[in-house]
Amino acid sequence: MKEINFIYKLMDSKFWKLLLKAQRIVMFITAAVMLSMLGAVVVARYLLHVDLYGYDEIVLVDSFWMYFIGASYAMCKEEHIKADILATMMGAKSLAVTKVIAGVLQTSINFIFIVLAFNMVARSFKTWTVTSLWNIPYFIPQIAILLSFVITALYLTVYTIRDYNKLVVVERRGDAK
């Protein structure tokens, strides 16, 4: 099937691998920043008896990037949190149909979230709201949300097409219970 080959070629492409590598780099850097910042706060507070003012603003920005890029990475690896108890009770065809319906719903909702995230970033950019101490523009952590939803939309679209193609194969084989 051409459609299945295209999907698997895309999932094995340099673009796909580069995107995953970029996500891993962002996750590594943000985790290192988070650990370093929290370590510095502990040393400053309990050893030097001083406060690091404004560290929470850096942790806020860093955590948005870490969590949202991590969420899109988990979606790519299909290791995100999901309730798949029905999979143990369904036949091959029912499971394939359910996966396609879930994929269409998830993808549709994700595209709505892209629009909402874009509007949030645009408003934040327009009003130029900033953090109180470091004057970090709020759109910087919010871009992580938008980027995460865009990346997740790519993964959801590809996986929904893949699952639809698997459904067609199941239908052709007649594996329904």
N, C-alpha and C positions, 0 to 999 in steps of 0.2 A: 504494500500500500504506500503510495507516494506521501500521503499526509503523515503517516507514522514515521517514515524515513526522514521527512523534513523536520519533524519535532525532535527526533533523536539526534539529527545532525546539528540542530540549533543547540541542544543541550550539551553537545560535545564540541561546540565551536570555541574559537579563541575568545570571542566576545563574552560568552557565558563564563568561561574560566577566568577571564580578566575581571569580570564583574564580581565573581566570588572572591577572587584574590583581593580586590579593592575593599570588599566588605570585611574580610578577615583582617586586613591592615587597619581599617578604622576601628574594628572591635579591639584589636590588640593595643593600639595607641590609646583609645579612650579608657580601657581597663588599666593601663599603666598610669595614665594621668590620674585616674580615680584613686588608685592605690597610693600613688605618690602624694597626692594632695591630702588624703586622709592620714597617711603616715606623718606628714609634716604637721598636721593639726595636732596629732597626739604628742609628738615631740615638743612642739611649741607650748601646748597647754600644760602637759604634765611634767616635762623636764625643765623647760625654760620659764614656765609660769607666765606666759604671754598669750594673747589671743591673735589668731591670724584673721583679721577682718577681711571680709569679702570672699573668703574661700568658698562659701556656699553658692556664690554666683558662678564660680568656675565649675563647681561640682554640678550645678544645675545644667549648664550648657553641655558639659561632658556626658552627664547621664542621659540626656535626651538623645545624643548621638549614639551612645552605647546601646541603649535599650531599643531604639527604633531600627537602627541598622542590624542589630542582633535579631530583631523580630523578622525582618525581611530575609535574613540569612537562614533562620529556622524554617521559614516558609519554603525557601529553595530546597533545603535538605529534607523537607516534609517531616520535620521534627517539632513542629509547633503543637501547641496544646489542642487536642480535638477529642470529641466524644465519639468514639467509634465502636461502641458496644454492639450496635446493630450488625456490624460486620460478622460477628460470630454466629448470628442467627439467620443470615441471608444466603441465598444461593448466588451463583456467579452472576447471573443476569440481573437480579434484584440489586446486588451490590454495585454492579457497574452502572445501572440506571441511577441509583442513589448518589454515587460519586459524581456523575455528570450534573445532576440537579444541584447538588451542593456546590460544585465548582462554578456553575452559572450564577447561583445566588451570591456566593462569596465574591466573584469577580464583579458583579453588578454593584454590590455594596461598596467594594473597594474603589470603584470609579467615582461613586458619590463622595467617598472620603477624600479622594484626590481633589475634587472640586472644592470641598470645604477647606482642606489644608491649603490649597492655593489661595483661596480668599483670605484665610487667616494670615498667611505670609504677606500677601499684598497689602492688607490693612496695617499690619505691623510695620511694614516698610514705609507705607504712606504716613503713618502717624509718628514713626521713628521713636517708639517707646524703648527705653533702655533700662538696664539694671541700675540700682541706686549708687553703688560705689565705683564699679569698673566701667560703667556706661556701655555695657555690652548690649548691642541691639537685640531685642527679643526675636527678631526674624532669624537670627543665627541658629538657635536651637529649634525653631519652628521649621526651618528648612529640612532638618533631619526627619521630621514627620512627613513632609511632602515627598521627599526623596524616597523614604521607606515605602510609602503607599505606591509610588510610581514603580519601584522595583518589584514590590509585591504583586502589582497588577500584571507585570510581565510574567512572573512565575505562575500566577493563577491562570492567566490566559493560556500559557503553554501547557500547563498540567490539565486544564479542562479539555483542551483539544486532544491531548494524549488520552485522557480517560474516555472521551467520546469515541476515539478511534478504537480503543480497547473494547468498548461496548459493541461497536459494529462487528468486531472480530468474534465476540461472544455470541452475538446474534447469528452470525454465519455458521458457527460451529454447532449452535443449538444446545449450549450448556445450561440452559435454564432449568431450575428445579421447580 
